[in-house]
Amino acid sequence: MATSLLAGGLELMVFGMGTVFVFLTVLVLVTATMSRLVQHFSPEHAPPNTPSPEPSPETLAVISAAIHKHRQVQRSSH
């Protein structure tokens, strides 16, 4: 009885490890295939990032005023 129980356990272990091995092998193959497809269909070079336009003088004035006001509030609270 103990031998049949041990044999059943070993059989289950081999089946489980085989299943995991097959799954991981398929996963690696699918991932490699997807990587090749993405490299094949993606553009060779990505377009360069265009720099954002410089802020207008009005925007710079508003930012400067906000910084100045923030510094005044910080000084008065200390």
Order of alpha helices (4+ residues) and beta strands (2+ residues): alpha-alpha
